Amino acid sequence: MIIPVILSGGSGSRLWPVSREHYPKQFLKLNSDTHSLLQETVLRLQGLPDCREPLIVCNEQHRFLVAEQLNSLGVPPARILLEKEGRNTAPALALAAMAALEVEDDPQLLVMPADHVIERPEAFLAAVSDGFSMVASGSLVTFGIQPATANTGYGYIRKGAPQGAGFSVSAFVEKPDAERAQQYLESGDYLWNSGIFLFRARQYLAELAEHAADILQSCETAYHNRSEDLDFLRVDNAAFGECRSDSIDYAVMERTRHAAVIPMDPGWNDIGAWDSLHDLKAKHANAEGNAIQGDVLLHASRNNFVRSESRLVAAVGVNNLIIVETDDAVLVADRDHAQDTKQIVNVLKSRKRSECHSHQRVYRPWGHYRTMVISDGFQVKEIVVNPGHTLSLQMHHHRAEHWVIVQGTARVTQGQGNDDTLNSFLLSEDESTYISLGTVHRLENPGKIPLRLIEVQTGSYLGEDDIVRFDDVYGRVETLVAGVDANA
């Protein structure tokens, strides 16, 4: 029996400004117009025999994004494991192995990052099938990618002696400089490290006990003190926060005597930065080598990647550039320096700029909102509530709100006291209501289509943390009555 473990952590900072901390690359439609990278990862499991529902490991603030994206595929997860703070892959997989052992006695775990592109899933599944016999003989299998170029953005695996369908692992190698990467490519002895693994749950925990016992102990404590909420499994934050951060490569694979690698060539790309996406889209480039997405107009320009999300982007006489536009930021970078985009994100963080973690469109469990205008004393938002969803019963100390319905039907609840004194009524398109300061209220979408409304806020303070929740179907009451914005 196989339990897929999908690692959905990380912020994708090298893909800023499209990827943000609160909505990172695995939730974006970077390779497809129909599915996010996470959804593509789930869908490529189709056709794998004896495969159970996936087990997802993600950051706590992304839990509703994961649940919604899997729900839209009609794929129920085996578990969604929540980390308040990521501790790298070795601890994450320890928690996943413990959770998997509650589903099956000793399942094989197929470990996949959620942010990879695989263009030929059939080749990937064939390589996974080759790994079953090696796992049965006691190997911890990783999958290496046949290198096509002397890429300096990937780690490498040096092949050892032939073993089953693959090879023993001679060494894991850090990202090389350009000269060494060329040597690796020419030797034929090296593979790109894909970060994809196949092994039995109990063997991984045994290897962790031998080579990184402190990690295992912290994870056992965190998992033992877990709590469950809806489809989510929360490990103990205090115990997990004390766990040493380490990757599976360092903690286990470089130390074990049982590491094996299977080469594969399934059209793999980890979309690590904008130059990777340019390479992926190069086959769709025009005669001048330009790969474009969105409303883009180029003249006398060659070998560029240009993406527009909210307006026309025009460029004249430019070459070898990355140009990415969103509704609140624009990135212009030389393609050879695409990996350095992370440095811009670090500066934004140090200056406490919101552009590093949020888009103007902010996603919530019930839908999303977009800030359209913000000024002293007022702001205007577009709010979209998904069918059948409801916001919390809440109140604001410093602002009033005026709602105008532009699509769908809203059920509005409001009043000054407890549930016994609240009034509920329906609003249709072109109708409106006013929520005065201090009024208890709730917004619901009882219909079959998305509810869209324009919200005008007025008041002395318009921060998202001016909210007191009295009831919430998403379990956010306790944190927010304490005055913390935990809307994620």
ZIKASUL-V937909 format. One record per residue. RES is the residue in three letters. PSI is psi in whole degrees, -180 to 180 (none if undefined). OMEGA is omega in whole degrees, -180 to 180 (* if undefined). D_FIRST is the distance of its C-alpha to the first C-alpha in Angstrom with 1 decimal. Layout:
BEGIN
res:RES psi:PSI omega:OMEGA d_first:D_FIRST
res:RES psi:PSI omega:OMEGA d_first:D_FIRST
END
This chain:
BEGIN
res:MET psi:137 omega:-178 d_first:0.0
res:ILE psi:131 omega:171 d_first:3.8
res:ILE psi:113 omega:176 d_first:6.7
res:PRO psi:135 omega:174 d_first:9.9
res:VAL psi:115 omega:-177 d_first:12.9
res:ILE psi:120 omega:-179 d_first:16.1
res:LEU psi:111 omega:-174 d_first:19.3
res:SER psi:43 omega:176 d_first:22.1
res:GLY psi:-171 omega:177 d_first:25.0
res:GLY psi:159 omega:-177 d_first:28.2
res:SER psi:-9 omega:178 d_first:31.4
res:GLY psi:42 omega:-172 d_first:31.8
res:SER psi:-22 omega:178 d_first:35.5
res:ARG psi:-7 omega:176 d_first:36.2
res:LEU psi:20 omega:171 d_first:35.8
res:TRP psi:145 omega:12 d_first:38.4
res:PRO psi:3 omega:179 d_first:40.1
res:VAL psi:-44 omega:178 d_first:37.4
res:SER psi:127 omega:179 d_first:34.7
res:ARG psi:163 omega:-177 d_first:35.8
res:GLU psi:-41 omega:-178 d_first:34.5
res:HIS psi:-10 omega:178 d_first:34.0
res:TYR psi:71 omega:-172 d_first:32.6
res:PRO psi:179 omega:-165 d_first:31.0
res:LYS psi:-30 omega:-176 d_first:29.9
res:GLN psi:-18 omega:179 d_first:26.3
res:PHE psi:4 omega:-175 d_first:27.7
res:LEU psi:153 omega:176 d_first:30.3
res:LYS psi:76 omega:-177 d_first:30.5
res:LEU psi:-32 omega:-178 d_first:31.5
res:ASN psi:-22 omega:-173 d_first:30.0
res:SER psi:154 omega:175 d_first:30.1
res:ASP psi:-8 omega:-174 d_first:32.5
res:THR psi:-28 omega:-175 d_first:29.9
res:HIS psi:147 omega:175 d_first:26.9
res:SER psi:171 omega:177 d_first:26.6
res:LEU psi:-39 omega:177 d_first:24.7
res:LEU psi:-46 omega:-180 d_first:22.1
res:GLN psi:-39 omega:176 d_first:21.8
res:GLU psi:-38 omega:179 d_first:21.6
res:THR psi:-42 omega:179 d_first:18.7
res:VAL psi:-44 omega:-175 d_first:16.7
res:LEU psi:-28 omega:-178 d_first:18.0
res:ARG psi:-5 omega:176 d_first:17.1
res:LEU psi:-12 omega:-180 d_first:13.4
res:GLN psi:131 omega:-178 d_first:14.6
res:GLY psi:-8 omega:177 d_first:13.7
res:LEU psi:119 omega:-175 d_first:10.4
res:PRO psi:151 omega:176 d_first:8.4
res:ASP psi:39 omega:-177 d_first:5.2
res:CYS psi:124 omega:179 d_first:6.2
res:ARG psi:179 omega:177 d_first:7.3
res:GLU psi:148 omega:-177 d_first:10.8
res:PRO psi:150 omega:173 d_first:12.1
res:LEU psi:122 omega:-174 d_first:13.5
res:ILE psi:134 omega:172 d_first:17.0
res:VAL psi:122 omega:-176 d_first:19.4
res:CYS psi:169 omega:174 d_first:23.0
res:ASN psi:145 omega:-177 d_first:26.6
res:GLU psi:-36 omega:-177 d_first:27.9
res:GLN psi:-11 omega:179 d_first:30.6
res:HIS psi:7 omega:-169 d_first:28.1
res:ARG psi:-40 omega:-178 d_first:26.0
res:PHE psi:-28 omega:174 d_first:27.7
res:LEU psi:-45 omega:178 d_first:27.5
res:VAL psi:-48 omega:-178 d_first:23.7
res:ALA psi:-43 omega:-178 d_first:23.5
res:GLU psi:-40 omega:-178 d_first:26.0
res:GLN psi:-35 omega:175 d_first:24.6
res:LEU psi:-38 omega:179 d_first:21.1
res:ASN psi:-37 omega:180 d_first:23.1
res:SER psi:-20 omega:176 d_first:25.2
res:LEU psi:-10 omega:-174 d_first:22.1
res:GLY psi:28 omega:-178 d_first:21.1
res:VAL psi:107 omega:177 d_first:17.7
res:PRO psi:132 omega:179 d_first:17.2
res:PRO psi:151 omega:172 d_first:15.7
res:ALA psi:-42 omega:177 d_first:13.4
res:ARG psi:151 omega:167 d_first:16.1
res:ILE psi:106 omega:-178 d_first:19.0
res:LEU psi:130 omega:-175 d_first:20.0
res:LEU psi:130 omega:172 d_first:23.8
res:GLU psi:126 omega:175 d_first:25.8
res:LYS psi:-34 omega:177 d_first:29.5
res:GLU psi:124 omega:-177 d_first:30.1
res:GLY psi:142 omega:178 d_first:27.7
res:ARG psi:26 omega:178 d_first:27.5
res:ASN psi:-176 omega:-166 d_first:25.8
res:THR psi:-31 omega:-178 d_first:22.3
res:ALA psi:-50 omega:176 d_first:22.0
res:PRO psi:-39 omega:-180 d_first:22.6
res:ALA psi:-41 omega:-179 d_first:20.6
res:LEU psi:-26 omega:173 d_first:17.4
res:ALA psi:-46 omega:177 d_first:18.3
res:LEU psi:-42 omega:180 d_first:18.5
res:ALA psi:-41 omega:180 d_first:15.1
res:ALA psi:-41 omega:178 d_first:13.5
res:MET psi:-42 omega:179 d_first:15.4
res:ALA psi:-38 omega:-179 d_first:14.5
res:ALA psi:-34 omega:-180 d_first:10.7
res:LEU psi:-14 omega:174 d_first:11.4
res:GLU psi:-13 omega:179 d_first:13.1
res:VAL psi:-45 omega:180 d_first:10.2
res:GLU psi:162 omega:-177 d_first:7.7
res:ASP psi:-49 omega:178 d_first:9.4
res:ASP psi:73 omega:-175 d_first:8.3
res:PRO psi:159 omega:167 d_first:5.3
res:GLN psi:135 omega:179 d_first:6.2
res:LEU psi:122 omega:174 d_first:8.7
res:LEU psi:107 omega:-172 d_first:10.4
res:VAL psi:124 omega:-178 d_first:13.9
res:MET psi:128 omega:169 d_first:16.4
res:PRO psi:149 omega:-175 d_first:20.0
res:ALA psi:-2 omega:-170 d_first:21.0
res:ASP psi:24 omega:179 d_first:24.3
res:HIS psi:155 omega:171 d_first:23.7
res:VAL psi:131 omega:174 d_first:24.7
res:ILE psi:111 omega:-173 d_first:23.0
res:GLU psi:-23 omega:-180 d_first:25.3
res:ARG psi:82 omega:-177 d_first:23.4
res:PRO psi:-31 omega:-179 d_first:19.8
res:GLU psi:-36 omega:177 d_first:19.4
res:ALA psi:-37 omega:177 d_first:20.4
res:PHE psi:-47 omega:-179 d_first:18.0
res:LEU psi:-33 omega:177 d_first:15.0
res:ALA psi:-41 omega:178 d_first:16.5
res:ALA psi:-40 omega:177 d_first:16.7
res:VAL psi:-42 omega:178 d_first:13.1
res:SER psi:-37 omega:177 d_first:12.3
res:ASP psi:-26 omega:-177 d_first:15.0
res:GLY psi:-17 omega:-175 d_first:13.4
res:PHE psi:-46 omega:-178 d_first:10.4
res:SER psi:-33 omega:179 d_first:13.1
res:MET psi:-37 omega:176 d_first:14.9
res:VAL psi:-39 omega:179 d_first:12.2
res:ALA psi:-29 omega:179 d_first:11.9
res:SER psi:6 omega:173 d_first:15.6
res:GLY psi:10 omega:-179 d_first:15.7
res:SER psi:149 omega:164 d_first:16.4
res:LEU psi:113 omega:-169 d_first:16.0
res:VAL psi:134 omega:167 d_first:16.1
res:THR psi:162 omega:-176 d_first:18.2
res:PHE psi:124 omega:180 d_first:19.3
res:GLY psi:144 omega:-178 d_first:23.1
res:ILE psi:130 omega:175 d_first:25.1
res:GLN psi:116 omega:-175 d_first:28.0
res:PRO psi:137 omega:179 d_first:31.0
res:ALA psi:-25 omega:-179 d_first:33.5
res:THR psi:169 omega:176 d_first:36.1
res:ALA psi:69 omega:-173 d_first:37.3
res:ASN psi:131 omega:179 d_first:35.6
res:THR psi:1 omega:-178 d_first:36.6
res:GLY psi:-3 omega:-178 d_first:34.3
res:TYR psi:152 omega:165 d_first:31.1
res:GLY psi:162 omega:-177 d_first:30.1
res:TYR psi:157 omega:174 d_first:29.7
res:ILE psi:127 omega:176 d_first:27.7
res:ARG psi:125 omega:-179 d_first:29.8
res:LYS psi:143 omega:174 d_first:28.2
res:GLY psi:-141 omega:-178 d_first:28.7
res:ALA psi:149 omega:175 d_first:28.5
res:PRO psi:140 omega:-178 d_first:26.3
res:GLN psi:113 omega:180 d_first:23.0
res:GLY psi:-130 omega:179 d_first:20.5
res:ALA psi:-1 omega:-176 d_first:20.0
res:GLY psi:-134 omega:-176 d_first:21.6
res:PHE psi:157 omega:166 d_first:23.9
res:SER psi:161 omega:179 d_first:24.2
res:VAL psi:120 omega:177 d_first:25.3
res:SER psi:-39 omega:-180 d_first:29.1
res:ALA psi:150 omega:166 d_first:29.6
res:PHE psi:135 omega:-174 d_first:28.7
res:VAL psi:136 omega:178 d_first:31.8
res:GLU psi:168 omega:177 d_first:33.1
res:LYS psi:124 omega:-175 d_first:34.4
res:PRO psi:169 omega:169 d_first:37.4
res:ASP psi:176 omega:-173 d_first:40.8
res:ALA psi:-40 omega:-178 d_first:41.8
res:GLU psi:-45 omega:-179 d_first:43.4
res:ARG psi:-37 omega:178 d_first:40.5
res:ALA psi:-38 omega:178 d_first:38.0
res:GLN psi:-39 omega:177 d_first:40.2
res:GLN psi:-42 omega:178 d_first:40.2
res:TYR psi:-44 omega:-178 d_first:36.4
res:LEU psi:-45 omega:-176 d_first:36.2
res:GLU psi:-29 omega:-177 d_first:38.9
res:SER psi:-30 omega:-176 d_first:37.4
res:GLY psi:4 omega:-177 d_first:34.2
res:ASP psi:0 omega:-172 d_first:32.5
res:TYR psi:149 omega:176 d_first:30.9
res:LEU psi:152 omega:172 d_first:28.1
res:TRP psi:142 omega:179 d_first:27.7
res:ASN psi:111 omega:-175 d_first:25.3
res:SER psi:-21 omega:-175 d_first:22.8
res:GLY psi:17 omega:178 d_first:21.2
res:ILE psi:135 omega:-173 d_first:17.7
res:PHE psi:159 omega:174 d_first:15.3
res:LEU psi:122 omega:178 d_first:12.0
res:PHE psi:169 omega:177 d_first:11.4
res:ARG psi:146 omega:-175 d_first:9.9
res:ALA psi:-47 omega:-177 d_first:11.2
res:ARG psi:-37 omega:-180 d_first:13.4
res:GLN psi:-39 omega:178 d_first:14.9
res:TYR psi:-44 omega:180 d_first:15.9
res:LEU psi:-36 omega:178 d_first:17.6
res:ALA psi:-42 omega:178 d_first:19.3
res:GLU psi:-39 omega:178 d_first:20.5
res:LEU psi:-40 omega:178 d_first:21.8
res:ALA psi:-35 omega:-179 d_first:23.6
res:GLU psi:-39 omega:-170 d_first:25.3
res:HIS psi:-18 omega:-180 d_first:26.3
res:ALA psi:63 omega:-174 d_first:26.6
res:ALA psi:-32 omega:-179 d_first:27.0
res:ASP psi:-37 omega:177 d_first:29.0
res:ILE psi:-46 omega:-179 d_first:26.3
res:LEU psi:-42 omega:-179 d_first:23.8
res:GLN psi:-44 omega:179 d_first:26.6
res:SER psi:-41 omega:-179 d_first:27.5
res:CYS psi:-38 omega:178 d_first:23.9
res:GLU psi:-42 omega:178 d_first:23.5
res:THR psi:-45 omega:-179 d_first:26.8
res:ALA psi:-40 omega:-179 d_first:26.0
res:TYR psi:-38 omega:180 d_first:22.7
res:HIS psi:-36 omega:-178 d_first:24.4
res:ASN psi:27 omega:-177 d_first:27.2
res:ARG psi:166 omega:173 d_first:25.1
res:SER psi:156 omega:-179 d_first:26.1
res:GLU psi:141 omega:-178 d_first:24.5
res:ASP psi:112 omega:-175 d_first:26.3
res:LEU psi:-125 omega:178 d_first:25.2
res:ASP psi:5 omega:-172 d_first:21.8
res:PHE psi:144 omega:175 d_first:22.6
res:LEU psi:114 omega:-179 d_first:21.9
res:ARG psi:122 omega:174 d_first:24.9
res:VAL psi:163 omega:-179 d_first:24.9
res:ASP psi:118 omega:-174 d_first:28.4
res:ASN psi:-39 omega:-177 d_first:30.4
res:ALA psi:-48 omega:-179 d_first:32.9
res:ALA psi:-43 omega:-178 d_first:30.5
res:PHE psi:-33 omega:178 d_first:28.3
res:GLY psi:-24 omega:178 d_first:31.6
res:GLU psi:-7 omega:-178 d_first:32.6
res:CYS psi:140 omega:176 d_first:29.6
res:ARG psi:136 omega:179 d_first:30.5
res:SER psi:124 omega:-180 d_first:29.4
res:ASP psi:152 omega:179 d_first:27.7
res:SER psi:161 omega:176 d_first:25.2
res:ILE psi:-32 omega:178 d_first:22.2
res:ASP psi:-51 omega:-178 d_first:24.3
res:TYR psi:-44 omega:-172 d_first:27.2
res:ALA psi:-35 omega:-173 d_first:25.6
res:VAL psi:-58 omega:-167 d_first:23.0
res:MET psi:-34 omega:178 d_first:22.7
res:GLU psi:-14 omega:-175 d_first:26.4
res:ARG psi:-29 omega:-175 d_first:26.7
res:THR psi:154 omega:175 d_first:23.8
res:ARG psi:0 omega:-171 d_first:24.4
res:HIS psi:18 omega:-180 d_first:20.8
res:ALA psi:134 omega:177 d_first:20.9
res:ALA psi:156 omega:-179 d_first:20.3
res:VAL psi:137 omega:175 d_first:20.9
res:ILE psi:120 omega:177 d_first:20.1
res:PRO psi:146 omega:174 d_first:22.9
res:MET psi:159 omega:180 d_first:22.4
res:ASP psi:72 omega:-175 d_first:24.9
res:PRO psi:19 omega:-175 d_first:23.3
res:GLY psi:51 omega:-173 d_first:26.3
res:TRP psi:142 omega:174 d_first:25.2
res:ASN psi:131 omega:-177 d_first:27.4
res:ASP psi:4 omega:178 d_first:26.9
res:ILE psi:52 omega:-177 d_first:30.0
res:GLY psi:-28 omega:-179 d_first:31.4
res:ALA psi:177 omega:-175 d_first:34.9
res:TRP psi:-27 omega:177 d_first:37.2
res:ASP psi:-32 omega:176 d_first:37.9
res:SER psi:-40 omega:179 d_first:34.2
res:LEU psi:-36 omega:175 d_first:34.4
res:HIS psi:-44 omega:179 d_first:37.7
res:ASP psi:-39 omega:-180 d_first:36.1
res:LEU psi:-38 omega:-177 d_first:33.3
res:LYS psi:0 omega:-175 d_first:36.1
res:ALA psi:-32 omega:-179 d_first:38.5
res:LYS psi:-17 omega:178 d_first:37.7
res:HIS psi:9 omega:-178 d_first:39.1
res:ALA psi:158 omega:178 d_first:42.1
res:ASN psi:-174 omega:-175 d_first:45.6
res:ALA psi:-25 omega:-180 d_first:48.2
res:GLU psi:4 omega:179 d_first:49.1
res:GLY psi:15 omega:180 d_first:45.6
res:ASN psi:128 omega:173 d_first:45.2
res:ALA psi:121 omega:-175 d_first:41.8
res:ILE psi:151 omega:175 d_first:42.6
res:GLN psi:131 omega:178 d_first:40.8
res:GLY psi:-160 omega:-175 d_first:42.8
res:ASP psi:92 omega:-172 d_first:46.6
res:VAL psi:138 omega:177 d_first:47.8
res:LEU psi:121 omega:-178 d_first:51.1
res:LEU psi:149 omega:176 d_first:51.8
res:HIS psi:132 omega:178 d_first:55.0
res:ALA psi:44 omega:-177 d_first:55.7
res:SER psi:145 omega:-175 d_first:52.4
res:ARG psi:147 omega:170 d_first:49.9
res:ASN psi:42 omega:179 d_first:46.3
res:ASN psi:156 omega:167 d_first:45.6
res:PHE psi:120 omega:-177 d_first:42.6
res:VAL psi:126 omega:180 d_first:43.9
res:ARG psi:127 omega:177 d_first:42.0
res:SER psi:136 omega:180 d_first:43.9
res:GLU psi:-27 omega:-172 d_first:42.5
res:SER psi:-5 omega:-178 d_first:45.6
res:ARG psi:173 omega:176 d_first:48.7
res:LEU psi:132 omega:173 d_first:50.3
res:VAL psi:123 omega:180 d_first:49.9
res:ALA psi:142 omega:179 d_first:52.5
res:ALA psi:143 omega:-177 d_first:53.0
res:VAL psi:128 omega:172 d_first:55.8
res:GLY psi:34 omega:180 d_first:56.2
res:VAL psi:151 omega:-177 d_first:53.1
res:ASN psi:143 omega:171 d_first:50.8
res:ASN psi:38 omega:-178 d_first:47.4
res:LEU psi:155 omega:166 d_first:46.8
res:ILE psi:122 omega:177 d_first:43.9
res:ILE psi:118 omega:-177 d_first:45.3
res:VAL psi:124 omega:-178 d_first:43.1
res:GLU psi:132 omega:168 d_first:44.7
res:THR psi:180 omega:-175 d_first:43.5
res:ASP psi:-8 omega:179 d_first:45.6
res:ASP psi:4 omega:-179 d_first:46.5
res:ALA psi:153 omega:176 d_first:46.1
res:VAL psi:131 omega:176 d_first:46.7
res:LEU psi:131 omega:171 d_first:45.4
res:VAL psi:121 omega:-176 d_first:47.3
res:ALA psi:147 omega:168 d_first:46.1
res:ASP psi:137 omega:-178 d_first:46.7
res:ARG psi:-32 omega:-179 d_first:43.6
res:ASP psi:-11 omega:180 d_first:44.0
res:HIS psi:21 omega:-177 d_first:43.8
res:ALA psi:-33 omega:-179 d_first:40.9
res:GLN psi:-22 omega:-177 d_first:38.9
res:ASP psi:0 omega:178 d_first:41.8
res:THR psi:-30 omega:179 d_first:41.2
res:LYS psi:-30 omega:-180 d_first:39.5
res:GLN psi:-34 omega:176 d_first:43.0
res:ILE psi:-43 omega:179 d_first:44.3
res:VAL psi:-39 omega:179 d_first:41.6
res:ASN psi:-39 omega:178 d_first:42.5
res:VAL psi:-42 omega:178 d_first:46.2
res:LEU psi:-41 omega:178 d_first:45.3
res:LYS psi:-44 omega:-178 d_first:43.5
res:SER psi:-27 omega:179 d_first:46.5
res:ARG psi:5 omega:178 d_first:48.8
res:LYS psi:42 omega:178 d_first:46.6
res:ARG psi:137 omega:-178 d_first:46.5
res:SER psi:-21 omega:-177 d_first:44.3
res:GLU psi:-15 omega:180 d_first:43.4
res:CYS psi:-23 omega:-174 d_first:40.9
res:HIS psi:-20 omega:-176 d_first:38.6
res:SER psi:148 omega:168 d_first:39.4
res:HIS psi:170 omega:170 d_first:40.4
res:GLN psi:-30 omega:171 d_first:43.2
res:ARG psi:119 omega:-176 d_first:40.5
res:VAL psi:129 omega:-176 d_first:38.6
res:TYR psi:140 omega:180 d_first:35.4
res:ARG psi:167 omega:-180 d_first:34.9
res:PRO psi:-29 omega:-176 d_first:32.4
res:TRP psi:-9 omega:-176 d_first:34.9
res:GLY psi:-129 omega:178 d_first:35.8
res:HIS psi:165 omega:173 d_first:38.0
res:TYR psi:157 omega:-180 d_first:41.6
res:ARG psi:126 omega:177 d_first:43.8
res:THR psi:121 omega:-177 d_first:47.0
res:MET psi:-41 omega:180 d_first:49.7
res:VAL psi:138 omega:174 d_first:52.8
res:ILE psi:133 omega:-179 d_first:53.4
res:SER psi:-179 omega:180 d_first:56.9
res:ASP psi:120 omega:173 d_first:59.0
res:GLY psi:-8 omega:178 d_first:58.7
res:PHE psi:158 omega:169 d_first:56.4
res:GLN psi:157 omega:-178 d_first:53.2
res:VAL psi:131 omega:-180 d_first:51.8
res:LYS psi:149 omega:165 d_first:48.1
res:GLU psi:127 omega:-179 d_first:46.2
res:ILE psi:132 omega:177 d_first:43.6
res:VAL psi:121 omega:179 d_first:40.8
res:VAL psi:125 omega:-178 d_first:39.0
res:ASN psi:153 omega:-180 d_first:36.0
res:PRO psi:133 omega:178 d_first:36.3
res:GLY psi:1 omega:-178 d_first:35.7
res:HIS psi:162 omega:-176 d_first:35.7
res:THR psi:142 omega:173 d_first:38.3
res:LEU psi:169 omega:-179 d_first:39.7
res:SER psi:158 omega:169 d_first:40.5
res:LEU psi:119 omega:-166 d_first:43.7
res:GLN psi:174 omega:179 d_first:45.7
res:MET psi:150 omega:179 d_first:49.2
res:HIS psi:140 omega:180 d_first:50.8
res:HIS psi:-26 omega:-168 d_first:53.8
res:HIS psi:0 omega:-178 d_first:55.1
res:ARG psi:152 omega:171 d_first:54.5
res:ALA psi:161 omega:-176 d_first:55.1
res:GLU psi:140 omega:176 d_first:53.2
res:HIS psi:121 omega:-177 d_first:54.3
res:TRP psi:133 omega:174 d_first:51.7
res:VAL psi:120 omega:-178 d_first:52.4
res:ILE psi:127 omega:179 d_first:50.0
res:VAL psi:-15 omega:176 d_first:49.6
res:GLN psi:136 omega:175 d_first:46.7
res:GLY psi:-166 omega:-179 d_first:45.1
res:THR psi:136 omega:179 d_first:46.0
res:ALA psi:138 omega:166 d_first:45.9
res:ARG psi:119 omega:-177 d_first:46.1
res:VAL psi:131 omega:174 d_first:48.1
res:THR psi:132 omega:179 d_first:48.5
res:GLN psi:160 omega:180 d_first:51.3
res:GLY psi:-177 omega:-176 d_first:53.9
res:GLN psi:-12 omega:-173 d_first:55.4
res:GLY psi:-142 omega:-179 d_first:54.0
res:ASN psi:-171 omega:-176 d_first:51.0
res:ASP psi:-27 omega:-177 d_first:49.1
res:ASP psi:-21 omega:-176 d_first:52.1
res:THR psi:13 omega:-180 d_first:54.3
res:LEU psi:140 omega:178 d_first:52.0
res:ASN psi:144 omega:179 d_first:52.7
res:SER psi:136 omega:-180 d_first:50.2
res:PHE psi:162 omega:-179 d_first:51.2
res:LEU psi:144 omega:174 d_first:49.9
res:LEU psi:138 omega:177 d_first:50.9
res:SER psi:-179 omega:-179 d_first:50.7
res:GLU psi:140 omega:180 d_first:51.3
res:ASP psi:4 omega:175 d_first:54.5
res:GLU psi:162 omega:-174 d_first:54.8
res:SER psi:167 omega:174 d_first:54.7
res:THR psi:163 omega:-178 d_first:54.9
res:TYR psi:129 omega:178 d_first:55.9
res:ILE psi:105 omega:-177 d_first:54.1
res:SER psi:161 omega:180 d_first:56.8
res:LEU psi:132 omega:178 d_first:56.3
res:GLY psi:0 omega:-179 d_first:54.9
res:THR psi:132 omega:174 d_first:53.8
res:VAL psi:133 omega:-175 d_first:50.5
res:HIS psi:162 omega:176 d_first:48.5
res:ARG psi:146 omega:178 d_first:45.2
res:LEU psi:132 omega:179 d_first:44.1
res:GLU psi:155 omega:171 d_first:41.7
res:ASN psi:100 omega:-179 d_first:40.7
res:PRO psi:-1 omega:-172 d_first:40.8
res:GLY psi:-170 omega:-177 d_first:40.8
res:LYS psi:-7 omega:178 d_first:38.5
res:ILE psi:160 omega:179 d_first:39.4
res:PRO psi:142 omega:174 d_first:39.4
res:LEU psi:123 omega:178 d_first:42.4
res:ARG psi:134 omega:176 d_first:44.4
res:LEU psi:158 omega:173 d_first:47.4
res:ILE psi:128 omega:180 d_first:49.7
res:GLU psi:125 omega:174 d_first:50.2
res:VAL psi:116 omega:179 d_first:53.4
res:GLN psi:137 omega:174 d_first:53.4
res:THR psi:142 omega:179 d_first:56.7
res:GLY psi:178 omega:-177 d_first:57.5
res:SER psi:-21 omega:179 d_first:58.3
res:TYR psi:129 omega:-172 d_first:54.7
res:LEU psi:19 omega:-180 d_first:51.8
res:GLY psi:153 omega:-180 d_first:48.9
res:GLU psi:-15 omega:-180 d_first:45.4
res:ASP psi:2 omega:172 d_first:45.7
res:ASP psi:76 omega:-177 d_first:48.6
res:ILE psi:133 omega:172 d_first:46.5
res:VAL psi:121 omega:-179 d_first:46.1
res:ARG psi:135 omega:178 d_first:43.3
res:PHE psi:-25 omega:179 d_first:43.8
res:ASP psi:139 omega:-176 d_first:40.8
res:ASP psi:125 omega:-178 d_first:37.6
res:VAL psi:-12 omega:-178 d_first:34.5
res:TYR psi:10 omega:173 d_first:32.6
res:GLY psi:31 omega:-177 d_first:33.4
res:ARG psi:12 omega:-173 d_first:35.9
res:VAL psi:-51 omega:-171 d_first:39.0
res:GLU psi:-45 omega:-177 d_first:39.2
res:THR psi:-38 omega:-173 d_first:39.1
res:LEU psi:-24 omega:172 d_first:41.5
res:VAL psi:-27 omega:176 d_first:44.1
res:ALA psi:-3 omega:173 d_first:44.4
res:GLY psi:21 omega:180 d_first:45.3
res:VAL psi:133 omega:179 d_first:42.2
res:ASP psi:102 omega:179 d_first:40.9
res:ALA psi:44 omega:-176 d_first:37.1
res:ASN psi:-12 omega:-171 d_first:36.8
res:ALA psi:none omega:* d_first:33.8
END
